[in-house]
């Protein structure tokens, strides 16, 4: 975290861990180590992984990374992403 802040040179930067192909247990382990921002590139995977991880991780923030596929965009996303 200190290295990211130093490299940001005062800019507002957020490091997002890509959780694609990672288990909910791996996401929880990273969260326990101080990683709060996670990204998925498929909307359905973001929604299902967020549900599997659970609501008790109150600082977690989910981000959608990549392009939205129009045929899959109708399902909506969970809150908290930027």
C-alpha positions as CSV (number, residue, x, y, z in Angstrom):
1,X,0.0,0.0,0.0
2,X,2.9,2.4,0.8
3,X,4.5,1.7,-2.6
4,X,1.2,2.5,-4.4
5,X,0.8,5.7,-2.5
6,X,4.4,6.7,-3.3
7,X,4.0,5.9,-7.0
8,X,0.7,7.9,-7.1
9,X,2.6,11.2,-6.4
10,X,-0.3,12.7,-4.6
11,X,-3.0,11.7,-7.2
12,X,-6.1,9.9,-6.1
13,X,-5.4,6.3,-7.1
14,X,-7.0,3.1,-6.1
15,X,-5.4,-0.3,-6.6
16,X,-8.0,-2.9,-7.5
17,X,-7.2,-6.6,-7.1
18,X,-8.6,-8.7,-10.0
19,X,-10.5,-11.6,-8.4
20,X,-11.3,-13.4,-11.7
21,X,-10.9,-17.1,-11.2
22,X,-10.3,-16.7,-7.5
23,X,-12.4,-18.5,-4.9
24,X,-14.5,-16.6,-2.4
25,X,-12.1,-18.0,0.2
26,X,-9.1,-16.3,-1.6
27,X,-11.1,-13.0,-1.7
28,X,-11.7,-13.2,2.0
29,X,-8.1,-14.0,2.7
30,X,-7.0,-10.9,0.7
31,X,-9.5,-8.8,2.5
32,X,-8.1,-9.9,5.8
33,X,-4.7,-8.7,4.6
34,X,-6.1,-5.2,3.8
35,X,-7.2,-5.5,0.2
36,X,-10.7,-3.9,0.0
37,X,-11.2,-3.3,-3.7
38,X,-11.9,-6.3,-6.0
39,X,-12.7,-6.3,-9.7
40,X,-14.5,-8.8,-12.0
41,X,-14.8,-8.5,-15.8
42,X,-18.1,-10.4,-16.1
43,X,-21.2,-8.9,-14.5
44,X,-22.7,-12.3,-13.6
45,X,-19.5,-13.4,-11.9
46,X,-19.3,-10.2,-9.9
47,X,-22.8,-10.6,-8.6
48,X,-22.4,-14.3,-7.8
49,X,-19.0,-13.9,-6.2
50,X,-20.2,-10.9,-4.1
51,X,-23.1,-13.0,-2.9
52,X,-20.7,-16.0,-2.0
53,X,-18.3,-13.8,-0.2
54,X,-21.1,-12.4,2.0
55,X,-22.1,-9.1,3.5
56,X,-20.0,-9.3,6.7
57,X,-17.0,-7.7,5.0
58,X,-18.2,-4.1,5.4
59,X,-15.2,-2.4,3.8
60,X,-15.2,-4.4,0.6
61,X,-15.7,-2.6,-2.7
62,X,-16.6,-4.4,-5.9
63,X,-15.6,-2.9,-9.3
64,X,-16.6,-3.9,-12.8
65,X,-13.6,-4.0,-15.1
66,X,-13.9,-4.2,-18.9
67,X,-16.7,-3.8,-21.4
68,X,-20.3,-4.4,-20.6
69,X,-21.8,-7.0,-22.9
70,X,-25.3,-5.6,-23.8
71,X,-27.0,-9.0,-23.7
72,X,-25.9,-9.5,-20.1
73,X,-26.3,-5.9,-18.8
74,X,-29.9,-6.3,-17.8
75,X,-29.3,-8.2,-14.6
76,X,-27.9,-5.2,-12.7
77,X,-24.9,-5.0,-10.4
78,X,-24.3,-4.9,-6.7
79,X,-23.6,-1.6,-5.1
80,X,-20.3,-0.3,-3.9
81,X,-18.3,-0.2,-7.1
82,X,-16.7,2.8,-8.6
